Amino acid sequence: MGNQEQGRGRGQDIAAAFVGARRRGTALPDFPGTIPDDLVAAYAVQDLAIAQWPDRVAGWKVGYIAPERRDGSGDERLLGPIFAGQLQVRPGAAAYPVFKGGFGAIEAEYVLRLDADAPPDALDWTPDDAARLPATLFIGVEIASSPLATINQLGPRVVVSDFGNNNGLVLGAEIPGWCDIPEAELRAETFIDGVSVGRGGAGHLPGGLRAAYAFALARSARRGRPLKAGELIATGNATGIHDILPGQSGRVSFGAHGEITGVAIAAAPAGDGGAA
């Protein structure tokens, strides 16, 4: 067996372990195998896992990579899939499913919905380029959870390998006319059990909303997955990453643009068409 075939076999094993744990709603004690050598190899694992998951991709979460944790790809951010069955659209009260014994957190998000297809042959995007591709902006909350408790400690290659450490997205109200609003005026605050745990907003995102948008467009195209109208992009944590346990409440206020409230629950076993 050649090195490429061996690498694919190891990737299949890693993907199967994460997908199996997510479908069972159980934790993993350690990373299941050898951590991929770089982000390219990690995305190969992610693609294998997406192929095994019984749901369609509705969008992508963007996560920032600290400078000291980047690899030769030069990527400043990473992507993870958001599945349709894990999308909650404007619920009265959201559920935040997190893996008991794994990692669980919520993140305030500004979420873009593409209003046109991205040109499939456009592999390089700047924030100015992204600004010309129409999108609608919403408030949101990412459910950041993995069966692996140490996922963030182990770094971006591990995060990418397990769906970008995503376990769902809550999509809130639209922010009308967002292109005309200075990003410094898009503010957010997160509360866990009524206690403020983080303040920020769109200005908290390195480079701003359009930098995250541009990255999602470029990396998706380079993976052979150019973004389409209707797909969502959660642009990155706007107030920080806030640990949450089953039974705890989480509320994110976006000021005049609304708020999202919910309660964390233990991730249940996934059915053939649903989410963990």
C-alpha positions in Angstrom: 0.0 0.0 0.0 1.4 3.4 -1.0 1.8 6.4 1.3 -1.3 8.1 -0.2 -3.5 5.0 0.3 -2.2 4.6 3.8 -2.9 8.3 4.5 -6.4 7.9 3.2 -6.9 4.8 5.3 -5.8 6.6 8.4 -8.1 9.5 7.5 -11.1 7.1 7.0 -10.4 5.7 10.5 -10.3 9.2 12.1 -13.4 10.3 10.3 -15.3 7.1 11.2 -14.3 7.5 14.9 -15.6 11.1 15.1 -18.7 10.4 13.1 -19.5 7.3 15.3 -19.0 9.2 18.5 -21.2 12.0 17.3 -24.0 9.6 16.2 -23.9 7.8 19.5 -23.7 11.1 21.5 -20.7 9.9 23.4 -17.2 11.3 24.2 -13.8 10.2 22.9 -11.0 9.9 25.5 -8.2 10.8 23.0 -7.7 11.8 19.4 -8.5 8.7 17.4 -5.2 8.1 15.6 -2.3 10.3 14.4 -3.1 14.0 14.1 -3.0 15.1 10.4 0.3 16.6 9.3 -1.2 19.8 8.1 -4.5 21.6 7.4 -4.7 20.1 3.9 -4.7 16.6 5.4 -7.2 17.7 8.1 -9.6 18.9 5.4 -9.3 15.6 3.7 -10.4 14.0 7.0 -13.3 16.5 7.2 -14.4 15.7 3.7 -14.4 12.0 4.5 -16.5 12.6 7.6 -19.0 14.9 5.7 -19.5 12.0 3.2 -20.4 9.7 6.1 -22.8 12.1 7.9 -26.5 11.5 7.0 -27.4 15.1 6.3 -26.6 17.9 3.9 -24.3 20.9 4.5 -26.3 24.1 5.0 -23.4 26.3 5.6 -20.0 26.8 7.2 -18.5 28.1 10.5 -15.3 30.2 10.4 -12.8 30.0 13.2 -9.8 32.2 13.7 -6.3 30.5 14.0 -3.8 32.3 16.3 -0.6 33.2 14.5 1.5 30.7 16.5 -0.8 27.8 15.5 -0.8 28.3 11.8 0.9 26.0 9.3 2.5 26.3 5.9 -0.9 26.9 4.2 -0.8 30.4 5.6 -4.5 30.2 6.5 -5.6 32.6 9.2 -8.9 30.8 9.7 -10.5 27.4 9.4 -13.9 26.0 8.2 -16.3 23.5 9.6 -19.6 22.3 8.2 -23.0 23.3 9.6 -25.6 20.6 8.8 -29.2 21.3 7.9 -30.6 19.1 10.7 -28.5 21.1 13.2 -29.9 24.5 12.1 -32.4 26.2 14.4 -34.1 29.2 12.7 -35.4 31.9 15.0 -36.6 29.6 17.8 -38.4 31.1 20.8 -35.9 29.2 23.0 -33.0 27.4 21.5 -31.4 24.1 22.6 -27.6 23.9 22.7 -26.7 20.2 22.4 -23.2 19.6 23.8 -21.4 16.3 24.2 -21.2 15.1 27.8 -17.6 14.4 28.7 -16.5 16.3 25.5 -16.1 20.0 24.7 -19.1 22.3 24.8 -19.4 26.0 24.3 -21.5 28.7 22.7 -20.3 31.6 20.6 -22.0 34.8 19.5 -22.0 35.0 15.7 -22.8 37.3 12.9 -24.1 35.0 10.1 -24.0 35.8 6.4 -26.4 34.1 4.0 -25.3 34.3 0.4 -27.8 35.8 -2.0 -25.9 34.7 -5.2 -23.7 31.9 -6.2 -19.9 32.5 -5.9 -18.2 32.2 -9.3 -16.8 28.6 -9.2 -13.5 29.5 -10.8 -12.7 32.3 -8.3 -10.1 30.9 -5.9 -8.7 34.2 -4.4 -10.9 36.6 -2.6 -10.2 39.9 -0.8 -12.6 41.6 1.6 -13.4 44.1 -1.1 -14.2 41.3 -3.5 -16.4 39.6 -1.0 -18.3 42.9 -0.4 -19.4 42.8 -4.0 -21.1 39.3 -3.6 -24.5 40.1 -2.1 -25.4 38.6 1.3 -27.9 39.1 4.1 -26.7 39.4 7.7 -28.3 37.7 10.7 -27.5 37.4 14.4 -26.7 33.9 15.6 -25.2 31.5 18.1 -22.8 28.7 17.2 -23.0 25.5 19.3 -19.3 24.6 19.5 -19.1 21.0 20.7 -17.0 17.9 20.0 -16.8 14.4 21.5 -13.2 15.3 22.2 -12.7 17.5 25.3 -9.2 18.6 24.3 -10.1 19.6 20.8 -9.1 23.2 21.1 -6.0 22.5 23.1 -4.8 20.1 20.4 -5.1 22.8 17.8 -6.5 23.7 14.3 -5.7 20.4 12.6 -7.8 18.5 15.2 -10.5 21.1 15.1 -10.8 20.8 11.3 -10.8 17.0 11.5 -13.9 17.0 13.7 -16.3 19.2 11.7 -14.6 22.4 12.9 -15.8 21.7 16.4 -19.4 22.6 15.4 -22.6 21.0 16.6 -25.2 23.4 15.3 -26.2 26.9 14.6 -29.0 29.1 15.9 -30.1 31.7 13.3 -31.7 34.7 14.7 -33.1 38.0 13.3 -31.9 39.7 10.2 -29.8 42.9 10.5 -31.3 45.1 7.8 -29.0 47.4 5.9 -25.9 45.9 7.5 -23.6 47.2 4.8 -24.3 50.7 5.9 -23.7 50.1 9.6 -20.1 50.6 10.9 -18.9 47.3 12.3 -18.0 49.1 15.6 -21.7 49.6 16.1 -22.5 45.9 15.8 -22.1 45.0 19.5 -22.8 41.7 21.4 -22.7 40.4 24.9 -22.9 36.8 26.1 -24.4 35.6 29.4 -24.2 32.2 31.0 -26.7 31.6 33.8 -27.4 35.3 33.8 -23.7 36.3 34.3 -21.9 38.3 31.6 -19.0 36.3 30.3 -18.0 38.2 27.2 -18.5 41.5 25.4 -17.6 42.3 21.8 -19.1 42.5 18.4 -18.3 42.5 14.7 -15.2 44.6 15.5 -13.9 41.7 17.6 -13.3 39.7 14.4 -9.8 40.1 13.0 -10.2 42.0 9.8 -14.0 42.2 10.3 -16.9 40.4 8.7 -15.7 40.7 5.2 -12.4 39.2 5.9 -14.1 36.1 7.3 -16.5 36.1 4.3 -13.5 36.3 1.9 -11.8 33.4 3.6 -14.9 31.2 3.5 -15.3 31.9 -0.2 -11.6 31.2 -1.1 -11.1 28.1 1.0 -14.4 26.6 -0.1 -13.5 27.1 -3.8 -10.1 25.6 -3.3 -11.7 22.5 -1.7 -13.9 22.2 -4.8 -16.9 23.3 -2.8 -17.7 26.8 -4.2 -20.4 28.5 -2.1 -23.9 28.8 -3.4 -26.8 31.1 -2.8 -28.6 30.2 0.4 -25.5 28.9 2.2 -24.7 30.3 5.6 -21.4 31.6 6.9 -21.0 32.0 10.7 -18.1 34.5 10.6 -16.4 33.8 14.0 -16.9 34.2 17.7 -17.8 37.8 18.4 -17.5 37.8 22.2 -15.2 34.8 22.9 -15.7 31.0 23.3 -17.9 30.4 26.4 -18.0 26.9 28.0 -21.4 25.6 28.8 -22.7 22.5 30.5 -26.0 20.7 30.1 -28.6 22.5 32.2 -27.0 25.9 31.9 -28.7 28.8 30.2 -27.0 30.9 27.5 -28.2 34.3 26.2 -26.6 36.5 23.7 -27.7 40.1 23.3 -27.1 41.9 20.1 -28.6 45.2 21.3 -31.2 46.7 19.1 -30.8 43.8 16.7 -32.3 41.3 19.1 -31.2 38.4 21.3 -31.0 34.7 21.3 -31.7 32.6 24.4 -31.4 28.9 25.1 -30.4 26.0 27.4 -27.7 23.5 27.0 -28.7 19.9 26.7 -26.7 16.6 26.5 -26.2 15.6 22.9 -28.5 12.7 22.1 -27.7 9.9 19.6 -28.3 11.0 16.1 -30.9 9.4 13.8 -30.5 8.7 10.2 -31.4 12.2 9.1 -30.8 14.3 12.1 -28.2 16.0 14.3 -26.4 14.9 17.4 
